[in-house]
Amino acid sequence: MYRALLVLIACLWPVYTVSAAGWDLAKNVKRLERLAPDYADDKEIDKKFLDVLDLTETTRKESEVYEEGKRIAGNMALVQSKYMDSFLYYMLVRSIDVQKEGVTEIDIWLNPMKSYENSPHLLPAQLIRLARLPKDSLAAQNQAEAIVTWLKARKPDYVVRAPEWSGNILMGYKPRMNFAEGEVPKLFKASYYKSSAVTLGGYQDDETYVALLDRYKAKREDVLNEMVEIYKKYGKRKEAAEIYYQLAQIKVTAKDFKEAAVQLDNAVKQNPEHLAAKKELDRIKLELTYQSLNPQPPKPAETPATPPAEAAPAQPAEQAPAAQ
């Protein structure tokens, strides 16, 4: 029985080591490419690109496909194919299995992607990289600002895609890696993405989405009011308190101290440990107390302005003597 098992393994072993069918390169890349609304029929270079992907799967071991992908990405002829940006994105998400932490491998695929300005995969690629950076680190802050700047330059009809995160708190979250099967990847117009006050399907509701939009819409009172409701909905009391604190600062700037006190009180209720809000609330209460002790005198009634006297009609200018 043991010998028969060894024979069976020996028969199956070459198939396992040579085949890279688990990647489904061509299927995944073609599915991702169909998302771009402005692409026409395949050209000769596009057909060759798909041939290269198919041949890679049939001639390379599964463990060799990732490194072979770097060769494909560096081929100057294949770079001309419309499929290249979709291929780069697919390899980017697969790089997460190669490098569990950090962004070194991600950057290998993201950097050349940036030359494809119309690619719908640029936003999810950048969000995936942002999620790999240490929270609140300078690198994360700089990239968030860079994404915001990039988003502001997108036209309203620019199409963006979601990373489509899946998983749970215990096992962790990962972006979608299989596009050959299942639902069609989610697409959104840039105008809809930037104006949304709730987390769209396929995006996380943590710092990679909500905080990014918060930066995008910074100091806009209407948006801050929407953002605070998002944080409250997900039980993020500290984040909600910080939004209330920002709203209070807007009111202080406008000299609306009564409304500022209301927002600061909300901040303290959400997070009793928000020391800045407590200190500011006491300062505002003091200011309101002084205002109550020294009420402003009523403004005098405005007297209608006296219409200006009519000017005397202008006398016609004397004509110069005609030349002799």
C-alpha positions as CSV (number, residue, x, y, z in Angstrom):
1,M,0.0,0.0,0.0
2,Y,2.8,2.4,0.9
3,R,4.7,1.6,-2.3
4,A,1.5,2.2,-4.4
5,L,1.1,5.5,-2.7
6,L,4.7,6.5,-3.6
7,V,4.0,5.5,-7.2
8,L,0.9,7.6,-7.3
9,I,2.8,10.6,-5.9
10,A,5.5,10.1,-8.5
11,C,3.0,10.1,-11.3
12,L,1.4,13.3,-10.1
13,W,4.5,15.1,-9.1
14,P,5.6,16.5,-12.5
15,V,2.1,17.9,-13.1
16,Y,2.2,19.7,-9.7
17,T,5.6,21.2,-10.1
18,V,5.3,22.3,-13.8
19,S,1.8,23.6,-13.9
20,A,1.1,27.1,-12.7
21,A,-2.6,26.9,-13.2
22,G,-3.3,28.3,-9.8
23,W,-2.3,31.8,-11.1
24,D,-4.8,31.9,-14.0
25,L,-2.8,34.8,-15.4
26,A,-4.6,35.3,-18.7
27,K,-8.1,34.8,-17.2
28,N,-7.5,37.3,-14.3
29,V,-5.9,39.9,-16.5
30,K,-8.6,39.7,-19.2
31,R,-11.3,40.1,-16.5
32,L,-9.6,43.1,-15.0
33,E,-9.1,44.7,-18.4
34,R,-12.7,44.5,-19.3
35,L,-13.4,47.2,-16.6
36,A,-11.8,49.9,-18.7
37,P,-14.6,51.5,-20.7
38,D,-12.3,53.2,-23.3
39,Y,-10.5,50.1,-24.6
40,A,-11.2,48.8,-28.2
41,D,-10.5,45.4,-29.7
42,D,-7.2,43.5,-29.2
43,K,-4.3,44.5,-31.4
44,E,-1.4,42.2,-32.4
45,I,0.7,43.1,-29.3
46,D,-2.3,42.4,-27.1
47,K,-2.7,38.9,-28.5
48,K,1.0,38.3,-28.0
49,F,0.7,39.5,-24.4
50,L,-2.0,36.9,-23.7
51,D,0.1,34.3,-25.4
52,V,3.0,35.1,-23.2
53,L,0.8,34.7,-20.1
54,D,-0.6,31.3,-21.3
55,L,2.9,30.0,-22.1
56,T,4.2,31.2,-18.8
57,E,1.6,29.1,-17.0
58,T,2.3,26.0,-19.0
59,T,6.1,26.2,-18.9
60,R,6.9,27.5,-15.5
61,K,6.5,26.0,-12.0
62,E,4.0,27.8,-9.8
63,S,6.9,29.1,-7.6
64,E,8.6,30.6,-10.7
65,V,5.6,32.6,-12.0
66,Y,6.1,35.6,-9.7
67,E,9.7,36.2,-10.8
68,E,8.8,35.5,-14.4
69,G,6.2,38.3,-14.1
70,K,8.9,40.8,-13.5
71,R,10.5,39.8,-16.8
72,I,7.1,40.4,-18.5
73,A,6.7,43.8,-16.9
74,G,10.2,44.8,-18.0
75,N,9.7,43.9,-21.7
76,M,9.7,47.1,-23.7
77,A,7.5,45.5,-26.4
78,L,4.9,44.1,-24.1
79,V,4.7,47.5,-22.3
80,Q,2.8,48.7,-25.4
81,S,-0.1,46.3,-24.7
82,K,-3.3,47.6,-23.2
83,Y,-3.2,44.6,-20.8
84,M,-0.1,45.8,-19.0
85,D,-1.8,47.9,-16.3
86,S,-4.2,45.1,-15.4
87,F,-1.3,42.7,-15.3
88,L,0.7,45.0,-13.0
89,Y,-2.3,45.3,-10.6
90,Y,-2.8,41.5,-10.5
91,M,0.8,41.0,-9.7
92,L,0.7,43.7,-7.1
93,V,-2.1,41.9,-5.1
94,R,-0.3,38.6,-5.5
95,S,2.9,40.2,-4.1
96,I,1.2,40.3,-0.7
97,D,1.8,36.5,-0.5
98,V,5.4,37.0,-1.3
99,Q,6.1,39.8,1.2
100,K,3.9,39.6,4.2
101,E,4.9,43.1,5.5
102,G,6.3,46.2,4.0
103,V,5.9,47.7,0.5
104,T,9.1,46.8,-1.3
105,E,7.4,44.2,-3.6
106,I,4.3,46.3,-4.0
107,D,6.4,49.2,-5.3
108,I,7.9,47.0,-8.0
109,W,4.5,46.8,-9.6
110,L,3.0,50.2,-8.5
111,N,5.8,52.4,-9.8
112,P,5.3,51.4,-13.5
113,M,1.5,51.5,-13.0
114,K,1.7,55.2,-12.4
115,S,2.5,55.8,-16.0
116,Y,-1.0,54.5,-16.9
117,E,-2.9,57.6,-15.8
118,N,-6.3,56.3,-17.1
119,S,-6.1,53.0,-15.3
120,P,-9.0,52.3,-13.0
121,H,-6.5,50.2,-10.9
122,L,-4.4,53.1,-9.7
123,L,-6.6,54.0,-6.7
124,P,-7.0,50.5,-5.3
125,A,-3.2,49.9,-5.8
126,Q,-2.4,53.0,-3.8
127,L,-4.9,52.2,-1.1
128,I,-3.4,48.7,-0.7
129,R,0.1,50.2,-0.3
130,L,-1.3,52.7,2.2
131,A,-2.8,49.9,4.3
132,R,0.7,48.2,4.5
133,L,2.3,51.3,6.1
134,P,2.5,51.7,9.9
135,K,-0.6,53.6,11.1
136,D,0.0,57.3,11.8
137,S,3.6,57.0,10.4
138,L,5.1,59.9,8.4
139,A,5.2,57.6,5.4
140,A,1.5,56.9,5.7
141,Q,0.7,60.6,6.1
142,N,2.7,61.5,3.1
143,Q,1.1,58.9,0.9
144,A,-2.4,59.8,2.1
145,E,-1.7,63.4,1.1
146,A,-0.3,62.3,-2.2
147,I,-3.4,60.3,-3.0
148,V,-5.6,63.2,-2.0
149,T,-3.7,65.5,-4.4
150,W,-4.0,62.8,-7.1
151,L,-7.8,62.4,-6.5
152,K,-8.3,66.2,-6.8
153,A,-6.9,66.1,-10.2
154,R,-9.2,63.4,-11.5
155,K,-12.1,64.4,-13.7
156,P,-15.7,63.6,-12.4
157,D,-16.1,60.7,-14.9
158,Y,-12.8,59.1,-14.2
159,V,-13.4,55.4,-13.2
160,V,-11.9,54.0,-10.1
161,R,-12.1,50.4,-8.8
162,A,-12.3,49.0,-5.3
163,P,-9.6,46.8,-3.8
164,E,-12.6,44.6,-2.5
165,W,-11.1,43.7,0.9
166,S,-12.2,40.4,2.5
167,G,-11.5,38.6,5.7
168,N,-12.1,39.3,9.4
169,I,-10.5,40.8,12.5
170,L,-9.1,37.4,13.7
171,M,-7.6,36.2,10.4
172,G,-6.9,39.7,9.0
173,Y,-8.0,41.4,5.8
174,K,-6.7,40.9,2.2
175,P,-7.5,42.5,-1.1
176,R,-9.2,40.4,-3.7
177,M,-6.8,38.2,-5.6
178,N,-9.1,36.1,-7.8
179,F,-10.8,38.0,-10.6
180,A,-11.2,35.1,-13.0
181,E,-14.2,33.9,-11.1
182,G,-17.0,35.4,-9.1
183,E,-18.7,38.8,-9.3
184,V,-17.5,41.4,-11.7
185,P,-15.1,43.8,-9.8
186,K,-16.8,46.9,-8.5
187,L,-16.4,50.2,-10.4
188,F,-17.2,53.7,-9.3
189,K,-16.9,57.1,-10.9
190,A,-14.5,59.4,-9.2
191,S,-17.2,62.0,-8.5
192,Y,-19.3,59.4,-6.7
193,Y,-16.3,58.2,-4.7
194,K,-15.2,61.6,-3.6
195,S,-18.7,62.8,-2.6
196,S,-19.8,59.7,-0.7
197,A,-20.2,60.0,3.0
198,V,-20.6,56.2,3.6
199,T,-18.2,53.4,2.8
200,L,-18.7,52.2,-0.7
201,G,-18.8,48.4,-1.4
202,G,-15.3,46.9,-1.6
203,Y,-13.6,49.6,0.5
204,Q,-12.6,49.3,4.1
205,D,-14.3,51.6,6.7
206,D,-11.1,52.2,8.5
207,E,-8.2,54.7,7.9
208,T,-7.6,53.6,4.3
209,Y,-11.0,54.9,3.3
210,V,-12.8,57.1,5.8
211,A,-9.6,59.0,7.0
212,L,-8.6,59.4,3.4
213,L,-11.9,61.1,2.5
214,D,-11.6,63.1,5.7
215,R,-8.3,64.5,4.5
216,Y,-9.8,65.1,1.0
217,K,-12.7,67.1,2.5
218,A,-10.8,68.8,5.3
219,K,-12.4,71.9,6.9
220,R,-15.7,71.5,5.1
221,E,-18.4,71.7,7.7
222,D,-21.0,69.8,5.8
223,V,-18.7,66.9,5.2
224,L,-17.5,66.8,8.8
225,N,-21.1,66.5,9.9
226,E,-21.4,63.5,7.6
227,M,-18.1,62.0,8.8
228,V,-19.0,62.2,12.4
229,E,-22.1,60.1,11.8
230,I,-19.9,57.4,10.0
231,Y,-17.6,57.2,13.0
232,K,-20.5,57.0,15.4
233,K,-22.2,54.3,13.4
234,Y,-19.1,52.1,13.6
235,G,-18.6,52.8,17.3
236,K,-15.4,54.9,16.8
237,R,-16.0,57.3,19.6
238,K,-12.5,58.8,19.7
239,E,-12.6,59.5,16.0
240,A,-16.1,61.1,16.4
241,A,-14.9,63.2,19.2
242,E,-12.1,64.5,17.1
243,I,-14.5,65.5,14.3
244,Y,-16.7,67.4,16.9
245,Y,-13.5,69.2,18.0
246,Q,-12.8,70.2,14.4
247,L,-16.3,71.5,14.0
248,A,-15.9,73.5,17.1
249,Q,-12.7,75.1,15.7
250,I,-14.7,76.2,12.7
251,K,-17.3,77.9,14.9
252,V,-14.6,79.6,17.0
253,T,-13.1,81.0,13.9
254,A,-16.5,82.4,13.0
255,K,-16.9,83.8,16.5
256,D,-20.0,81.6,17.1
257,F,-19.0,80.6,20.6
258,K,-22.4,79.2,21.6
259,E,-22.3,76.6,18.8
260,A,-18.7,76.0,19.5
261,A,-19.6,75.1,23.1
262,V,-22.2,72.6,21.8
263,Q,-19.7,70.8,19.6
264,L,-17.1,70.7,22.3
265,D,-19.6,69.3,24.7
266,N,-20.4,66.6,22.1
267,A,-16.6,65.9,21.8
268,V,-16.2,65.4,25.5
269,K,-19.3,63.1,25.7
270,Q,-17.9,60.9,22.9
271,N,-14.4,60.9,24.5
272,P,-14.1,62.1,28.1
273,E,-10.3,61.8,27.7
274,H,-10.1,64.4,25.0
275,L,-8.1,67.0,27.0
276,A,-7.9,69.6,24.2
277,A,-11.7,69.6,23.9
278,K,-12.1,70.0,27.7
279,K,-9.6,72.8,27.9
280,E,-11.2,74.6,24.9
281,L,-14.7,74.1,26.3
282,D,-13.7,75.8,29.6
283,R,-12.2,78.7,27.6
284,I,-15.3,79.1,25.5
285,K,-17.5,79.0,28.7
286,L,-15.4,81.8,30.1
287,E,-15.8,83.8,26.9
288,L,-19.6,83.3,27.0
289,T,-19.7,84.4,30.7
290,Y,-17.9,87.6,29.8
291,Q,-20.4,88.2,27.0
292,S,-23.3,87.8,29.4
293,L,-21.8,90.4,31.8
294,N,-21.2,92.9,29.1
295,P,-24.0,92.7,26.6
296,Q,-23.4,94.6,23.4
297,P,-25.4,97.8,23.1
298,P,-28.0,97.8,20.4
299,K,-26.9,99.1,17.1
300,P,-28.2,102.6,16.3
301,A,-30.8,102.7,13.6
302,E,-29.2,103.5,10.3
303,T,-30.3,106.9,8.8
304,P,-30.9,106.9,5.1
305,A,-28.1,108.5,3.3
306,T,-28.7,112.0,1.9
307,P,-28.7,111.8,-1.9
308,P,-25.9,113.8,-3.4
309,A,-26.8,117.1,-4.9
310,E,-27.3,117.1,-8.6
311,A,-24.3,118.4,-10.4
312,A,-24.6,121.4,-12.7
313,P,-24.7,120.4,-16.4
314,A,-21.3,120.5,-17.9
315,Q,-20.6,123.5,-20.2
316,P,-19.6,122.6,-23.7
317,A,-15.8,122.9,-24.2
318,E,-14.6,125.7,-26.3
319,Q,-13.5,124.6,-29.7
320,A,-9.9,125.4,-30.7
321,P,-9.6,127.9,-33.5
322,A,-9.4,126.4,-36.9
323,A,-5.9,126.3,-38.4
324,Q,-5.3,129.1,-40.9
